[in-house]
Amino acid sequence: MKLTLKNIKELKSTATPLEKRVLQYITDEWGNYDDKKNIFTDVLNYGCQSGMVGFLIYYSDTTKFYRRYQEEINSLLHDLMYETGIYAPSEIFGDKWDKEDPLATDDFNQNLLAWFGFEETMRKIGYNFEQLENCI
């Protein structure tokens, strides 16, 4: 599929709530980019931790995002664990993961999971577009 604003909007009709939120981010950023694939590659190369996703900077925002989309984010994490055979979040997130909070009840791990959920959803959406095949 071609990376067009029309196709981005059409994906919303069958999207999950988390996917709809990421698609909204893409449409919000559409006018800020000449090369539209950079909407995806910027987030996937630099990550939410870079501050480029403005509504996912502060703990108060990232923890709210995580709690709102917790089921979907946990499902994405489960899928990644299954695909990689790595079943410990501390092995996936490295020293960023607070091992003393294995169930992500505190802000720090919820923050990581919010960023992970946003970025993985961006990646999944990107797989729909031929212009992004070699970029993500």
C-alpha positions in Angstrom: 0.0 0.0 0.0 1.2 3.5 -0.7 2.0 5.9 2.2 -0.8 8.5 1.8 -2.8 10.4 4.2 -5.9 8.8 2.8 -4.5 5.3 3.5 -3.5 6.3 7.0 -7.0 7.5 7.7 -8.5 4.3 6.2 -6.5 2.2 8.6 -8.4 3.8 11.5 -11.6 2.0 10.5 -10.3 -1.3 11.7 -7.7 -0.2 14.2 -7.5 -1.0 17.9 -7.6 1.9 20.4 -3.8 2.0 20.6 -3.4 1.9 16.9 -5.9 4.7 16.5 -3.9 6.9 18.9 -0.7 6.2 16.9 -2.5 6.8 13.6 -3.7 10.1 15.1 -0.1 11.0 15.9 0.9 10.3 12.3 -1.9 12.4 10.8 -1.0 15.2 13.3 2.6 15.1 12.1 1.8 14.7 8.4 2.2 18.4 7.6 5.5 18.7 9.4 7.4 16.3 7.1 8.2 16.6 3.4 9.3 12.9 3.3 6.4 11.2 5.1 8.3 8.0 5.8 10.4 10.1 8.2 7.4 10.3 10.5 8.0 6.6 11.1 11.8 6.5 10.9 12.3 9.4 13.2 10.3 7.7 16.0 11.8 4.3 15.3 15.4 5.5 15.1 15.4 7.9 18.0 12.6 6.6 20.1 10.0 8.2 22.3 12.8 8.8 24.9 14.2 11.5 22.6 11.1 13.6 23.3 9.9 13.8 19.8 6.5 12.4 20.7 5.4 15.4 22.7 2.6 13.8 24.7 4.9 11.0 25.9 7.6 13.0 27.7 6.5 13.3 31.3 5.8 10.4 33.7 2.3 11.8 34.3 1.6 11.4 30.6 3.4 8.2 30.0 1.9 6.4 32.9 -1.6 7.6 31.9 -0.9 6.3 28.4 0.3 3.0 29.7 -2.8 2.5 31.9 -5.1 3.5 29.1 -3.6 1.0 26.6 -2.3 -1.5 29.1 -4.0 -4.6 27.6 -2.7 -3.8 24.1 0.8 -2.9 25.3 1.0 -6.1 27.4 -0.1 -8.1 24.4 2.6 -6.5 22.3 5.2 -7.4 25.0 3.9 -10.9 25.2 4.1 -11.3 21.4 7.7 -10.0 21.4 8.6 -12.4 24.2 7.1 -15.3 22.3 8.9 -14.3 19.0 12.3 -13.8 20.6 12.1 -16.5 23.3 13.1 -13.9 25.9 10.6 -14.0 28.8 12.0 -11.4 31.2 11.3 -7.7 30.6 14.7 -7.0 32.1 16.4 -8.9 29.3 14.4 -7.0 26.7 14.8 -3.5 28.2 18.2 -4.1 29.8 19.3 -2.0 32.7 16.5 0.5 32.0 14.0 -2.0 33.6 13.5 -1.8 37.3 13.8 -5.4 38.4 12.3 -4.6 41.7 9.0 -3.8 39.9 8.5 -6.9 37.8 4.7 -6.2 37.4 5.3 -2.5 36.3 3.2 -1.0 39.1 5.5 2.0 39.4 6.1 4.9 37.1 9.5 4.0 35.8 8.5 0.7 34.2 5.2 2.0 33.0 7.1 4.8 31.3 9.2 2.2 29.4 6.2 0.2 28.5 4.3 3.3 27.2 7.2 4.1 24.9 7.6 0.5 23.9 3.8 0.3 23.0 3.9 3.4 21.0 7.0 2.5 19.1 6.0 -1.1 18.4 2.5 0.0 17.2 4.2 2.6 14.9 6.4 -0.3 13.5 3.3 -2.5 13.0 1.5 0.2 11.2 4.6 0.9 9.1 4.6 -2.6 7.8 1.5 -1.7 5.8 3.4 0.6 3.5 5.8 -0.3 0.7 7.8 2.9 1.1 8.8 1.7 4.6 9.8 -1.9 3.7 13.5 -1.3 3.9 13.4 1.4 6.6 11.8 -0.4 9.6 
